[in-house]
Amino acid sequence: MDEPTAALGPAETKQVADLILELKRQGIGIFLISHDLHDVFDLADRVSVMKNGRVVGTARTGDVTQDEVLAMNISGKCPARATPGPGAPRGQA
């Protein structure tokens, strides 16, 4: 799903989130693309950050903070608690 809540109001965003969580409960895997870190951390088990077409890093949402994910996006560096993408630099993200 690419930005499923991007142009929605709060009520519609909650409806979409509830649908995604129901699919998740049914064991259906979902690939969610979002700039809204609240959506990501509320709905996803894992987060991957891409910068310039490359994966910077991937982590379980419970293992990193939203600030670390944002820092990965800005710096392009993967924090120690995340798995770096191919060729991604490690660093203080």
PDB file of N, CA, C and O in Angstrom:
ATOM      1  N   MET A   1       0.847  -1.164   0.000  1.00  0.00           N
ATOM      2  CA  MET A   1       0.000   0.000   0.000  1.00  0.00           C
ATOM      3  C   MET A   1       0.895   1.230   0.000  1.00  0.00           C
ATOM      4  O   MET A   1       1.768   1.371   0.856  1.00  0.00           O
ATOM      5  N   ASP A   2       0.680   2.102  -0.942  1.00  0.00           N
ATOM      6  CA  ASP A   2       1.488   3.306  -1.056  1.00  0.00           C
ATOM      7  C   ASP A   2       0.727   4.499  -0.489  1.00  0.00           C
ATOM      8  O   ASP A   2      -0.223   4.991  -1.099  1.00  0.00           O
ATOM      9  N   GLU A   3       1.158   4.961   0.692  1.00  0.00           N
ATOM     10  CA  GLU A   3       0.563   6.128   1.342  1.00  0.00           C
ATOM     11  C   GLU A   3      -0.970   6.027   1.446  1.00  0.00           C
ATOM     12  O   GLU A   3      -1.670   6.928   0.982  1.00  0.00           O
ATOM     13  N   PRO A   4      -1.502   4.951   2.043  1.00  0.00           N
ATOM     14  CA  PRO A   4      -2.960   4.760   2.035  1.00  0.00           C
ATOM     15  C   PRO A   4      -3.751   5.815   2.804  1.00  0.00           C
ATOM     16  O   PRO A   4      -4.956   5.956   2.592  1.00  0.00           O
ATOM     17  N   THR A   5      -3.091   6.557   3.692  1.00  0.00           N
ATOM     18  CA  THR A   5      -3.827   7.556   4.478  1.00  0.00           C
ATOM     19  C   THR A   5      -3.419   8.989   4.140  1.00  0.00           C
ATOM     20  O   THR A   5      -3.796   9.924   4.847  1.00  0.00           O
ATOM     21  N   ALA A   6      -2.655   9.167   3.069  1.00  0.00           N
ATOM     22  CA  ALA A   6      -2.048  10.472   2.757  1.00  0.00           C
ATOM     23  C   ALA A   6      -3.055  11.619   2.667  1.00  0.00           C
ATOM     24  O   ALA A   6      -2.788  12.697   3.198  1.00  0.00           O
ATOM     25  N   ALA A   7      -4.175  11.428   2.029  1.00  0.00           N
ATOM     26  CA  ALA A   7      -5.116  12.541   1.809  1.00  0.00           C
ATOM     27  C   ALA A   7      -6.397  12.388   2.623  1.00  0.00           C
ATOM     28  O   ALA A   7      -7.427  12.975   2.292  1.00  0.00           O
ATOM     29  N   LEU A   8      -6.325  11.601   3.683  1.00  0.00           N
ATOM     30  CA  LEU A   8      -7.530  11.315   4.465  1.00  0.00           C
ATOM     31  C   LEU A   8      -7.587  12.142   5.736  1.00  0.00           C
ATOM     32  O   LEU A   8      -6.559  12.554   6.274  1.00  0.00           O
ATOM     33  N   GLY A   9      -8.791  12.377   6.203  1.00  0.00           N
ATOM     34  CA  GLY A   9      -8.997  13.016   7.491  1.00  0.00           C
ATOM     35  C   GLY A   9      -8.830  12.000   8.608  1.00  0.00           C
ATOM     36  O   GLY A   9      -8.638  10.814   8.342  1.00  0.00           O
ATOM     37  N   PRO A  10      -8.900  12.448   9.846  1.00  0.00           N
ATOM     38  CA  PRO A  10      -8.690  11.558  10.993  1.00  0.00           C
ATOM     39  C   PRO A  10      -9.643  10.361  11.037  1.00  0.00           C
ATOM     40  O   PRO A  10      -9.203   9.250  11.335  1.00  0.00           O
ATOM     41  N   ALA A  11     -10.917  10.552  10.754  1.00  0.00           N
ATOM     42  CA  ALA A  11     -11.879   9.434  10.818  1.00  0.00           C
ATOM     43  C   ALA A  11     -11.573   8.389   9.750  1.00  0.00           C
ATOM     44  O   ALA A  11     -11.602   7.189  10.021  1.00  0.00           O
ATOM     45  N   GLU A  12     -11.280   8.850   8.541  1.00  0.00           N
ATOM     46  CA  GLU A  12     -10.983   7.917   7.456  1.00  0.00           C
ATOM     47  C   GLU A  12      -9.643   7.220   7.697  1.00  0.00           C
ATOM     48  O   GLU A  12      -9.489   6.040   7.380  1.00  0.00           O
ATOM     49  N   THR A  13      -8.675   7.948   8.257  1.00  0.00           N
ATOM     50  CA  THR A  13      -7.372   7.360   8.579  1.00  0.00           C
ATOM     51  C   THR A  13      -7.542   6.227   9.583  1.00  0.00           C
ATOM     52  O   THR A  13      -6.909   5.179   9.454  1.00  0.00           O
ATOM     53  N   LYS A  14      -8.391   6.434  10.577  1.00  0.00           N
ATOM     54  CA  LYS A  14      -8.638   5.379  11.566  1.00  0.00           C
ATOM     55  C   LYS A  14      -9.289   4.174  10.906  1.00  0.00           C
ATOM     56  O   LYS A  14      -8.938   3.039  11.229  1.00  0.00           O
ATOM     57  N   GLN A  15     -10.225   4.388   9.992  1.00  0.00           N
ATOM     58  CA  GLN A  15     -10.872   3.273   9.300  1.00  0.00           C
ATOM     59  C   GLN A  15      -9.857   2.457   8.505  1.00  0.00           C
ATOM     60  O   GLN A  15      -9.875   1.227   8.545  1.00  0.00           O
ATOM     61  N   VAL A  16      -8.980   3.138   7.789  1.00  0.00           N
ATOM     62  CA  VAL A  16      -7.954   2.422   7.006  1.00  0.00           C
ATOM     63  C   VAL A  16      -7.011   1.673   7.949  1.00  0.00           C
ATOM     64  O   VAL A  16      -6.657   0.524   7.684  1.00  0.00           O
ATOM     65  N   ALA A  17      -6.605   2.312   9.041  1.00  0.00           N
ATOM     66  CA  ALA A  17      -5.721   1.658  10.006  1.00  0.00           C
ATOM     67  C   ALA A  17      -6.392   0.418  10.591  1.00  0.00           C
ATOM     68  O   ALA A  17      -5.750  -0.622  10.735  1.00  0.00           O
ATOM     69  N   ASP A  18      -7.658   0.518  10.923  1.00  0.00           N
ATOM     70  CA  ASP A  18      -8.394  -0.638  11.461  1.00  0.00           C
ATOM     71  C   ASP A  18      -8.442  -1.771  10.441  1.00  0.00           C
ATOM     72  O   ASP A  18      -8.304  -2.938  10.808  1.00  0.00           O
ATOM     73  N   LEU A  19      -8.637  -1.440   9.165  1.00  0.00           N
ATOM     74  CA  LEU A  19      -8.653  -2.464   8.111  1.00  0.00           C
ATOM     75  C   LEU A  19      -7.290  -3.128   7.978  1.00  0.00           C
ATOM     76  O   LEU A  19      -7.203  -4.347   7.832  1.00  0.00           O
ATOM     77  N   ILE A  20      -6.238  -2.339   8.027  1.00  0.00           N
ATOM     78  CA  ILE A  20      -4.886  -2.895   7.927  1.00  0.00           C
ATOM     79  C   ILE A  20      -4.608  -3.814   9.116  1.00  0.00           C
ATOM     80  O   ILE A  20      -4.056  -4.900   8.942  1.00  0.00           O
ATOM     81  N   LEU A  21      -4.984  -3.387  10.316  1.00  0.00           N
ATOM     82  CA  LEU A  21      -4.773  -4.220  11.501  1.00  0.00           C
ATOM     83  C   LEU A  21      -5.576  -5.510  11.432  1.00  0.00           C
ATOM     84  O   LEU A  21      -5.105  -6.552  11.889  1.00  0.00           O
ATOM     85  N   GLU A  22      -6.779  -5.460  10.871  1.00  0.00           N
ATOM     86  CA  GLU A  22      -7.585  -6.674  10.706  1.00  0.00           C
ATOM     87  C   GLU A  22      -6.908  -7.632   9.727  1.00  0.00           C
ATOM     88  O   GLU A  22      -6.850  -8.835   9.986  1.00  0.00           O
ATOM     89  N   LEU A  23      -6.409  -7.132   8.638  1.00  0.00           N
ATOM     90  CA  LEU A  23      -5.675  -7.975   7.691  1.00  0.00           C
ATOM     91  C   LEU A  23      -4.451  -8.592   8.359  1.00  0.00           C
ATOM     92  O   LEU A  23      -4.144  -9.765   8.145  1.00  0.00           O
ATOM     93  N   LYS A  24      -3.767  -7.810   9.155  1.00  0.00           N
ATOM     94  CA  LYS A  24      -2.594  -8.294   9.889  1.00  0.00           C
ATOM     95  C   LYS A  24      -2.986  -9.423  10.848  1.00  0.00           C
ATOM     96  O   LYS A  24      -2.289 -10.434  10.940  1.00  0.00           O
ATOM     97  N   ARG A  25      -4.106  -9.246  11.563  1.00  0.00           N
ATOM     98  CA  ARG A  25      -4.586 -10.285  12.489  1.00  0.00           C
ATOM     99  C   ARG A  25      -4.909 -11.577  11.749  1.00  0.00           C
ATOM    100  O   ARG A  25      -4.781 -12.669  12.303  1.00  0.00           O
ATOM    101  N   GLN A  26      -5.333 -11.446  10.482  1.00  0.00           N
ATOM    102  CA  GLN A  26      -5.654 -12.612   9.669  1.00  0.00           C
ATOM    103  C   GLN A  26      -4.400 -13.258   9.077  1.00  0.00           C
ATOM    104  O   GLN A  26      -4.489 -14.264   8.373  1.00  0.00           O
ATOM    105  N   GLY A  27      -3.246 -12.686   9.362  1.00  0.00           N
ATOM    106  CA  GLY A  27      -1.993 -13.256   8.883  1.00  0.00           C
ATOM    107  C   GLY A  27      -1.597 -12.815   7.482  1.00  0.00           C
ATOM    108  O   GLY A  27      -0.724 -13.419   6.858  1.00  0.00           O
ATOM    109  N   ILE A  28      -2.236 -11.768   6.992  1.00  0.00           N
ATOM    110  CA  ILE A  28      -1.934 -11.272   5.652  1.00  0.00           C
ATOM    111  C   ILE A  28      -0.808 -10.254   5.757  1.00  0.00           C
ATOM    112  O   ILE A  28      -0.913  -9.277   6.499  1.00  0.00           O
ATOM    113  N   GLY A  29       0.266 -10.484   5.018  1.00  0.00           N
ATOM    114  CA  GLY A  29       1.396  -9.568   5.001  1.00  0.00           C
ATOM    115  C   GLY A  29       1.086  -8.350   4.157  1.00  0.00           C
ATOM    116  O   GLY A  29       0.438  -8.454   3.115  1.00  0.00           O
ATOM    117  N   ILE A  30       1.546  -7.204   4.605  1.00  0.00           N
ATOM    118  CA  ILE A  30       1.290  -5.955   3.900  1.00  0.00           C
ATOM    119  C   ILE A  30       2.598  -5.189   3.789  1.00  0.00           C
ATOM    120  O   ILE A  30       3.347  -5.063   4.758  1.00  0.00           O
ATOM    121  N   PHE A  31       2.855  -4.688   2.610  1.00  0.00           N
ATOM    122  CA  PHE A  31       3.995  -3.802   2.378  1.00  0.00           C
ATOM    123  C   PHE A  31       3.429  -2.390   2.372  1.00  0.00           C
ATOM    124  O   PHE A  31       2.726  -2.006   1.438  1.00  0.00           O
ATOM    125  N   LEU A  32       3.731  -1.615   3.411  1.00  0.00           N
ATOM    126  CA  LEU A  32       3.166  -0.288   3.603  1.00  0.00           C
ATOM    127  C   LEU A  32       4.242   0.769   3.370  1.00  0.00           C
ATOM    128  O   LEU A  32       5.306   0.726   3.989  1.00  0.00           O
ATOM    129  N   ILE A  33       3.969   1.697   2.494  1.00  0.00           N
ATOM    130  CA  ILE A  33       4.878   2.814   2.255  1.00  0.00           C
ATOM    131  C   ILE A  33       4.220   4.047   2.853  1.00  0.00           C
ATOM    132  O   ILE A  33       3.077   4.372   2.529  1.00  0.00           O
ATOM    133  N   SER A  34       4.954   4.737   3.734  1.00  0.00           N
ATOM    134  CA  SER A  34       4.379   5.918   4.368  1.00  0.00           C
ATOM    135  C   SER A  34       5.470   6.835   4.878  1.00  0.00           C
ATOM    136  O   SER A  34       6.513   6.383   5.350  1.00  0.00           O
ATOM    137  N   HIS A  35       5.215   8.128   4.778  1.00  0.00           N
ATOM    138  CA  HIS A  35       6.082   9.120   5.391  1.00  0.00           C
ATOM    139  C   HIS A  35       5.622   9.421   6.814  1.00  0.00           C
ATOM    140  O   HIS A  35       6.330  10.082   7.574  1.00  0.00           O
ATOM    141  N   ASP A  36       4.447   8.939   7.168  1.00  0.00           N
ATOM    142  CA  ASP A  36       3.878   9.188   8.491  1.00  0.00           C
ATOM    143  C   ASP A  36       4.392   8.124   9.458  1.00  0.00           C
ATOM    144  O   ASP A  36       3.912   6.990   9.457  1.00  0.00           O
ATOM    145  N   LEU A  37       5.369   8.496  10.282  1.00  0.00           N
ATOM    146  CA  LEU A  37       5.974   7.517  11.189  1.00  0.00           C
ATOM    147  C   LEU A  37       4.986   7.011  12.231  1.00  0.00           C
ATOM    148  O   LEU A  37       5.152   5.905  12.745  1.00  0.00           O
ATOM    149  N   HIS A  38       3.950   7.805  12.557  1.00  0.00           N
ATOM    150  CA  HIS A  38       2.926   7.315  13.487  1.00  0.00           C
ATOM    151  C   HIS A  38       2.226   6.106  12.866  1.00  0.00           C
ATOM    152  O   HIS A  38       2.020   5.099  13.542  1.00  0.00           O
ATOM    153  N   ASP A  39       1.861   6.197  11.590  1.00  0.00           N
ATOM    154  CA  ASP A  39       1.255   5.051  10.892  1.00  0.00           C
ATOM    155  C   ASP A  39       2.197   3.859  10.912  1.00  0.00           C
ATOM    156  O   ASP A  39       1.792   2.741  11.232  1.00  0.00           O
ATOM    157  N   VAL A  40       3.442   4.100  10.571  1.00  0.00           N
ATOM    158  CA  VAL A  40       4.423   3.010  10.496  1.00  0.00           C
ATOM    159  C   VAL A  40       4.536   2.300  11.836  1.00  0.00           C
ATOM    160  O   VAL A  40       4.441   1.074  11.901  1.00  0.00           O
ATOM    161  N   PHE A  41       4.739   3.061  12.901  1.00  0.00           N
ATOM    162  CA  PHE A  41       4.943   2.445  14.208  1.00  0.00           C
ATOM    163  C   PHE A  41       3.662   1.853  14.788  1.00  0.00           C
ATOM    164  O   PHE A  41       3.728   0.927  15.596  1.00  0.00           O
ATOM    165  N   ASP A  42       2.509   2.364  14.394  1.00  0.00           N
ATOM    166  CA  ASP A  42       1.237   1.801  14.861  1.00  0.00           C
ATOM    167  C   ASP A  42       0.855   0.527  14.113  1.00  0.00           C
ATOM    168  O   ASP A  42       0.188  -0.345  14.670  1.00  0.00           O
ATOM    169  N   LEU A  43       1.273   0.418  12.862  1.00  0.00           N
ATOM    170  CA  LEU A  43       0.776  -0.657  12.002  1.00  0.00           C
ATOM    171  C   LEU A  43       1.801  -1.719  11.622  1.00  0.00           C
ATOM    172  O   LEU A  43       1.429  -2.856  11.332  1.00  0.00           O
ATOM    173  N   ALA A  44       3.071  -1.371  11.620  1.00  0.00           N
ATOM    174  CA  ALA A  44       4.084  -2.278  11.069  1.00  0.00           C
ATOM    175  C   ALA A  44       4.876  -3.008  12.147  1.00  0.00           C
ATOM    176  O   ALA A  44       5.038  -2.522  13.266  1.00  0.00           O
ATOM    177  N   ASP A  45       5.361  -4.187  11.776  1.00  0.00           N
ATOM    178  CA  ASP A  45       6.261  -4.947  12.648  1.00  0.00           C
ATOM    179  C   ASP A  45       7.712  -4.543  12.403  1.00  0.00           C
ATOM    180  O   ASP A  45       8.533  -4.539  13.320  1.00  0.00           O
ATOM    181  N   ARG A  46       8.011  -4.204  11.150  1.00  0.00           N
ATOM    182  CA  ARG A  46       9.361  -3.820  10.762  1.00  0.00           C
ATOM    183  C   ARG A  46       9.307  -2.543   9.929  1.00  0.00           C
ATOM    184  O   ARG A  46       8.301  -2.233   9.290  1.00  0.00           O
ATOM    185  N   VAL A  47      10.420  -1.816   9.957  1.00  0.00           N
ATOM    186  CA  VAL A  47      10.540  -0.595   9.162  1.00  0.00           C
ATOM    187  C   VAL A  47      11.852  -0.652   8.391  1.00  0.00           C
ATOM    188  O   VAL A  47      12.890  -1.033   8.932  1.00  0.00           O
ATOM    189  N   SER A  48      11.789  -0.271   7.129  1.00  0.00           N
ATOM    190  CA  SER A  48      12.988  -0.120   6.306  1.00  0.00           C
ATOM    191  C   SER A  48      13.026   1.318   5.816  1.00  0.00           C
ATOM    192  O   SER A  48      12.001   1.901   5.464  1.00  0.00           O
ATOM    193  N   VAL A  49      14.227   1.875   5.800  1.00  0.00           N
ATOM    194  CA  VAL A  49      14.409   3.241   5.334  1.00  0.00           C
ATOM    195  C   VAL A  49      15.175   3.195   4.021  1.00  0.00           C
ATOM    196  O   VAL A  49      16.213   2.544   3.906  1.00  0.00           O
ATOM    197  N   MET A  50      14.636   3.906   3.032  1.00  0.00           N
ATOM    198  CA  MET A  50      15.323   4.022   1.746  1.00  0.00           C
ATOM    199  C   MET A  50      15.751   5.467   1.544  1.00  0.00           C
ATOM    200  O   MET A  50      15.029   6.400   1.897  1.00  0.00           O
ATOM    201  N   LYS A  51      16.930   5.636   0.975  1.00  0.00           N
ATOM    202  CA  LYS A  51      17.443   6.963   0.633  1.00  0.00           C
ATOM    203  C   LYS A  51      18.152   6.832  -0.703  1.00  0.00           C
ATOM    204  O   LYS A  51      19.026   5.983  -0.880  1.00  0.00           O
ATOM    205  N   ASN A  52      17.768   7.677  -1.629  1.00  0.00           N
ATOM    206  CA  ASN A  52      18.366   7.651  -2.966  1.00  0.00           C
ATOM    207  C   ASN A  52      18.285   6.272  -3.619  1.00  0.00           C
ATOM    208  O   ASN A  52      19.221   5.834  -4.289  1.00  0.00           O
ATOM    209  N   GLY A  53      17.153   5.593  -3.416  1.00  0.00           N
ATOM    210  CA  GLY A  53      16.917   4.310  -4.057  1.00  0.00           C
ATOM    211  C   GLY A  53      17.609   3.122  -3.423  1.00  0.00           C
ATOM    212  O   GLY A  53      17.568   2.025  -3.980  1.00  0.00           O
ATOM    213  N   ARG A  54      18.238   3.305  -2.282  1.00  0.00           N
ATOM    214  CA  ARG A  54      18.934   2.206  -1.598  1.00  0.00           C
ATOM    215  C   ARG A  54      18.395   2.056  -0.179  1.00  0.00           C
ATOM    216  O   ARG A  54      18.022   3.034   0.469  1.00  0.00           O
ATOM    217  N   VAL A  55      18.363   0.816   0.285  1.00  0.00           N
ATOM    218  CA  VAL A  55      17.927   0.557   1.662  1.00  0.00           C
ATOM    219  C   VAL A  55      19.063   0.945   2.603  1.00  0.00           C
ATOM    220  O   VAL A  55      20.167   0.408   2.521  1.00  0.00           O
ATOM    221  N   VAL A  56      18.772   1.884   3.496  1.00  0.00           N
ATOM    222  CA  VAL A  56      19.738   2.310   4.502  1.00  0.00           C
ATOM    223  C   VAL A  56      19.795   1.281   5.616  1.00  0.00           C
ATOM    224  O   VAL A  56      20.875   0.878   6.048  1.00  0.00           O
ATOM    225  N   GLY A  57      18.612   0.852   6.085  1.00  0.00           N
ATOM    226  CA  GLY A  57      18.561  -0.103   7.173  1.00  0.00           C
ATOM    227  C   GLY A  57      17.151  -0.588   7.417  1.00  0.00           C
ATOM    228  O   GLY A  57      16.173   0.014   6.973  1.00  0.00           O
ATOM    229  N   THR A  58      17.073  -1.699   8.140  1.00  0.00           N
ATOM    230  CA  THR A  58      15.799  -2.318   8.492  1.00  0.00           C
ATOM    231  C   THR A  58      15.852  -2.717   9.961  1.00  0.00           C
ATOM    232  O   THR A  58      16.878  -3.194  10.447  1.00  0.00           O
ATOM    233  N   ALA A  59      14.742  -2.519  10.663  1.00  0.00           N
ATOM    234  CA  ALA A  59      14.676  -2.897  12.080  1.00  0.00           C
ATOM    235  C   ALA A  59      13.238  -3.206  12.451  1.00  0.00           C
ATOM    236  O   ALA A  59      12.301  -2.766  11.785  1.00  0.00           O
ATOM    237  N   ARG A  60      13.079  -3.961  13.511  1.00  0.00           N
ATOM    238  CA  ARG A  60      11.752  -4.162  14.083  1.00  0.00           C
ATOM    239  C   ARG A  60      11.341  -2.828  14.707  1.00  0.00           C
ATOM    240  O   ARG A  60      12.168  -2.132  15.296  1.00  0.00           O
ATOM    241  N   THR A  61      10.070  -2.477  14.577  1.00  0.00           N
ATOM    242  CA  THR A  61       9.613  -1.184  15.089  1.00  0.00           C
ATOM    243  C   THR A  61       9.811  -1.072  16.603  1.00  0.00           C
ATOM    244  O   THR A  61       9.941   0.037  17.122  1.00  0.00           O
ATOM    245  N   GLY A  62       9.836  -2.178  17.306  1.00  0.00           N
ATOM    246  CA  GLY A  62      10.073  -2.144  18.747  1.00  0.00           C
ATOM    247  C   GLY A  62      11.531  -1.980  19.129  1.00  0.00           C
ATOM    248  O   GLY A  62      11.846  -1.769  20.300  1.00  0.00           O
ATOM    249  N   ASP A  63      12.441  -2.077  18.135  1.00  0.00           N
ATOM    250  CA  ASP A  63      13.870  -2.002  18.417  1.00  0.00           C
ATOM    251  C   ASP A  63      14.484  -0.638  18.116  1.00  0.00           C
ATOM    252  O   ASP A  63      15.624  -0.378  18.500  1.00  0.00           O
ATOM    253  N   VAL A  64      13.747   0.229  17.440  1.00  0.00           N
ATOM    254  CA  VAL A  64      14.249   1.567  17.113  1.00  0.00           C
ATOM    255  C   VAL A  64      13.179   2.595  17.455  1.00  0.00           C
ATOM    256  O   VAL A  64      11.998   2.271  17.584  1.00  0.00           O
ATOM    257  N   THR A  65      13.615   3.825  17.597  1.00  0.00           N
ATOM    258  CA  THR A  65      12.673   4.903  17.871  1.00  0.00           C
ATOM    259  C   THR A  65      12.325   5.627  16.571  1.00  0.00           C
ATOM    260  O   THR A  65      13.012   5.478  15.560  1.00  0.00           O
ATOM    261  N   GLN A  66      11.269   6.398  16.613  1.00  0.00           N
ATOM    262  CA  GLN A  66      10.914   7.209  15.450  1.00  0.00           C
ATOM    263  C   GLN A  66      12.034   8.193  15.130  1.00  0.00           C
ATOM    264  O   GLN A  66      12.297   8.473  13.961  1.00  0.00           O
ATOM    265  N   ASP A  67      12.693   8.716  16.156  1.00  0.00           N
ATOM    266  CA  ASP A  67      13.803   9.640  15.925  1.00  0.00           C
ATOM    267  C   ASP A  67      14.958   8.946  15.200  1.00  0.00           C
ATOM    268  O   ASP A  67      15.596   9.549  14.337  1.00  0.00           O
ATOM    269  N   GLU A  68      15.230   7.687  15.542  1.00  0.00           N
ATOM    270  CA  GLU A  68      16.300   6.945  14.857  1.00  0.00           C
ATOM    271  C   GLU A  68      15.940   6.695  13.395  1.00  0.00           C
ATOM    272  O   GLU A  68      16.801   6.773  12.518  1.00  0.00           O
ATOM    273  N   VAL A  69      14.683   6.399  13.137  1.00  0.00           N
ATOM    274  CA  VAL A  69      14.242   6.191  11.752  1.00  0.00           C
ATOM    275  C   VAL A  69      14.386   7.489  10.966  1.00  0.00           C
ATOM    276  O   VAL A  69      14.876   7.478   9.836  1.00  0.00           O
ATOM    277  N   LEU A  70      13.970   8.590  11.545  1.00  0.00           N
ATOM    278  CA  LEU A  70      14.108   9.891  10.898  1.00  0.00           C
ATOM    279  C   LEU A  70      15.583  10.211  10.652  1.00  0.00           C
ATOM    280  O   LEU A  70      15.943  10.709   9.585  1.00  0.00           O
ATOM    281  N   ALA A  71      16.429   9.926  11.634  1.00  0.00           N
ATOM    282  CA  ALA A  71      17.869  10.173  11.482  1.00  0.00           C
ATOM    283  C   ALA A  71      18.456   9.317  10.368  1.00  0.00           C
ATOM    284  O   ALA A  71      19.324   9.780   9.627  1.00  0.00           O
ATOM    285  N   MET A  72      17.993   8.066  10.237  1.00  0.00           N
ATOM    286  CA  MET A  72      18.457   7.212   9.138  1.00  0.00           C
ATOM    287  C   MET A  72      18.125   7.852   7.805  1.00  0.00           C
ATOM    288  O   MET A  72      18.941   7.853   6.883  1.00  0.00           O
ATOM    289  N   ASN A  73      16.923   8.395   7.708  1.00  0.00           N
ATOM    290  CA  ASN A  73      16.481   9.010   6.465  1.00  0.00           C
ATOM    291  C   ASN A  73      17.309  10.255   6.136  1.00  0.00           C
ATOM    292  O   ASN A  73      17.648  10.492   4.977  1.00  0.00           O
ATOM    293  N   ILE A  74      17.625  11.035   7.146  1.00  0.00           N
ATOM    294  CA  ILE A  74      18.377  12.267   6.924  1.00  0.00           C
ATOM    295  C   ILE A  74      19.857  11.980   6.662  1.00  0.00           C
ATOM    296  O   ILE A  74      20.439  12.502   5.713  1.00  0.00           O
ATOM    297  N   SER A  75      20.458  11.143   7.514  1.00  0.00           N
ATOM    298  CA  SER A  75      21.904  10.931   7.436  1.00  0.00           C
ATOM    299  C   SER A  75      22.311   9.853   6.435  1.00  0.00           C
ATOM    300  O   SER A  75      23.425   9.872   5.910  1.00  0.00           O
ATOM    301  N   GLY A  76      21.396   8.908   6.172  1.00  0.00           N
ATOM    302  CA  GLY A  76      21.755   7.784   5.322  1.00  0.00           C
ATOM    303  C   GLY A  76      22.603   6.757   6.038  1.00  0.00           C
ATOM    304  O   GLY A  76      23.162   5.862   5.404  1.00  0.00           O
ATOM    305  N   LYS A  77      22.711   6.875   7.380  1.00  0.00           N
ATOM    306  CA  LYS A  77      23.507   5.936   8.176  1.00  0.00           C
ATOM    307  C   LYS A  77      22.585   5.055   9.004  1.00  0.00           C
ATOM    308  O   LYS A  77      21.526   5.488   9.459  1.00  0.00           O
ATOM    309  N   CYS A  78      23.007   3.822   9.188  1.00  0.00           N
ATOM    310  CA  CYS A  78      22.212   2.834   9.907  1.00  0.00           C
ATOM    311  C   CYS A  78      22.672   2.743  11.358  1.00  0.00           C
ATOM    312  O   CYS A  78      23.864   2.559  11.608  1.00  0.00           O
ATOM    313  N   PRO A  79      21.751   2.866  12.329  1.00  0.00           N
ATOM    314  CA  PRO A  79      22.153   2.737  13.731  1.00  0.00           C
ATOM    315  C   PRO A  79      22.489   1.286  14.062  1.00  0.00           C
ATOM    316  O   PRO A  79      22.093   0.367  13.346  1.00  0.00           O
ATOM    317  N   ALA A  80      23.216   1.095  15.144  1.00  0.00           N
ATOM    318  CA  ALA A  80      23.686  -0.234  15.535  1.00  0.00           C
ATOM    319  C   ALA A  80      22.539  -1.219  15.750  1.00  0.00           C
ATOM    320  O   ALA A  80      22.722  -2.419  15.543  1.00  0.00           O
ATOM    321  N   ARG A  81      21.363  -0.746  16.159  1.00  0.00           N
ATOM    322  CA  ARG A  81      20.239  -1.652  16.446  1.00  0.00           C
ATOM    323  C   ARG A  81      19.451  -2.053  15.211  1.00  0.00           C
ATOM    324  O   ARG A  81      18.450  -2.760  15.323  1.00  0.00           O
ATOM    325  N   ALA A  82      19.884  -1.614  14.035  1.00  0.00           N
ATOM    326  CA  ALA A  82      19.202  -1.953  12.795  1.00  0.00           C
ATOM    327  C   ALA A  82      20.150  -2.721  11.886  1.00  0.00           C
ATOM    328  O   ALA A  82      21.368  -2.660  12.050  1.00  0.00           O
ATOM    329  N   THR A  83      19.587  -3.437  10.934  1.00  0.00           N
ATOM    330  CA  THR A  83      20.385  -4.181   9.963  1.00  0.00           C
ATOM    331  C   THR A  83      20.605  -3.289   8.754  1.00  0.00           C
ATOM    332  O   THR A  83      19.644  -2.827   8.139  1.00  0.00           O
ATOM    333  N   PRO A  84      21.879  -3.040   8.404  1.00  0.00           N
ATOM    334  CA  PRO A  84      22.123  -2.148   7.276  1.00  0.00           C
ATOM    335  C   PRO A  84      21.756  -2.794   5.943  1.00  0.00           C
ATOM    336  O   PRO A  84      21.842  -4.011   5.777  1.00  0.00           O
ATOM    337  N   GLY A  85      21.351  -1.959   5.010  1.00  0.00           N
ATOM    338  CA  GLY A  85      21.117  -2.423   3.646  1.00  0.00           C
ATOM    339  C   GLY A  85      22.462  -2.674   2.981  1.00  0.00           C
ATOM    340  O   GLY A  85      23.496  -2.287   3.525  1.00  0.00           O
ATOM    341  N   PRO A  86      22.471  -3.314   1.813  1.00  0.00           N
ATOM    342  CA  PRO A  86      23.729  -3.586   1.122  1.00  0.00           C
ATOM    343  C   PRO A  86      24.522  -2.297   0.868  1.00  0.00           C
ATOM    344  O   PRO A  86      24.018  -1.375   0.226  1.00  0.00           O
ATOM    345  N   GLY A  87      25.725  -2.236   1.357  1.00  0.00           N
ATOM    346  CA  GLY A  87      26.581  -1.086   1.134  1.00  0.00           C
ATOM    347  C   GLY A  87      26.253   0.137   1.964  1.00  0.00           C
ATOM    348  O   GLY A  87      26.886   1.179   1.793  1.00  0.00           O
ATOM    349  N   ALA A  88      25.275   0.040   2.864  1.00  0.00           N
ATOM    350  CA  ALA A  88      24.901   1.204   3.689  1.00  0.00           C
ATOM    351  C   ALA A  88      25.925   1.404   4.804  1.00  0.00           C
ATOM    352  O   ALA A  88      26.359   0.432   5.423  1.00  0.00           O
ATOM    353  N   PRO A  89      26.313   2.643   5.065  1.00  0.00           N
ATOM    354  CA  PRO A  89      27.273   2.890   6.139  1.00  0.00           C
ATOM    355  C   PRO A  89      26.628   2.763   7.504  1.00  0.00           C
ATOM    356  O   PRO A  89      25.461   3.104   7.696  1.00  0.00           O
ATOM    357  N   ARG A  90      27.413   2.264   8.448  1.00  0.00           N
ATOM    358  CA  ARG A  90      26.983   2.251   9.849  1.00  0.00           C
ATOM    359  C   ARG A  90      27.378   3.586  10.456  1.00  0.00           C
ATOM    360  O   ARG A  90      28.326   4.228  10.003  1.00  0.00           O
ATOM    361  N   GLY A  91      26.666   3.991  11.459  1.00  0.00           N
ATOM    362  CA  GLY A  91      27.034   5.234  12.106  1.00  0.00           C
ATOM    363  C   GLY A  91      26.017   5.636  13.137  1.00  0.00           C
ATOM    364  O   GLY A  91      25.062   4.907  13.405  1.00  0.00           O
ATOM    365  N   GLN A  92      26.218   6.763  13.699  1.00  0.00           N
ATOM    366  CA  GLN A  92      25.297   7.311  14.680  1.00  0.00           C
ATOM    367  C   GLN A  92      24.144   7.945  13.948  1.00  0.00           C
ATOM    368  O   GLN A  92      24.218   9.110  13.556  1.00  0.00           O
ATOM    369  N   ALA A  93      23.087   7.200  13.759  1.00  0.00           N
ATOM    370  CA  ALA A  93      21.913   7.748  13.066  1.00  0.00           C
ATOM    371  C   ALA A  93      20.933   8.268  14.069  1.00  0.00           C
ATOM    372  O   ALA A  93      19.874   8.772  13.694  1.00  0.00           O
TER     373      ALA A  93
END
